[in-house]
């Protein structure tokens, strides 16, 4: 029988390294319902780590968001809640998206993409462990849906304003 207390969570650490550019490294640590990210790349290469997209896929972010994302990542990244992290693998590709929060609401995603990790089976294991812990903690389903994002509250506020404006005209 395992003598370890079931409430004690073990640390799980995965270091993602690009097989194409071994200087591009990010270490993800799972502990206590959080995911810590430690970047192991020089800051001049940080933007390429955050912005790498799949071949043939258009870039999702507008150019004006790059400085914001780089600025957020250059600060000491606070651990993210498990519910705020999404990870996927496909072949030897790994994509991790972590949401930054402001006043408790999701504001901007930070993507960590590796087109070719040097250890794909370990990347798959990391994603499986992340999903397992999310399911175990039930934090993945605890998000507030649309109202967990600032844009959701802004859209709701705008909707209420438009409703009252039309109501007053009637």
Protein Blocks (a to p, Z undefined) as FASTA:
>chain_A
ZZbdfklccddddddddfklmmbccddddeehiacdddfbdfklmmmmmmoccehiacfb
dfklmmmmmmmmmpccddddfklpccddehjaccddddddeehiafbdcddddfbdfblm
lmmmmmmmmmmmmmmnommmmpghjmlpfklmmmmmmmmmmmmmmmmmZZ
